[in-house]
Amino acid sequence: MQSRWFGYKEKAIELRKQGLSYREIEEILSVPRSNLSHWLRTIKLTNEQKLRLAQNYGNGLIKARARSV
């Protein structure tokens, strides 16, 4: 019996190679992050992709702090 998520793995790998975060991929494919973590753990990102993800993370922290005040 095939998994409910069968067929999503290749698309998830493609999106990750484009530099998308797990959360962005989760929103696009509606696949749990736990599956993504397992599938994508060996995908290497370029320095530019890592920088983009770090900036997104930092921007998210700024927004969260602004909402909490």
Summary of the structure (lengths in Angstrom):
residues: 69
radius of gyration: 14.1
end to end distance: 50.0
largest distance: 50.0
contacts: 148
relative contact order: 0.13
helix: 68%
strand: 0%
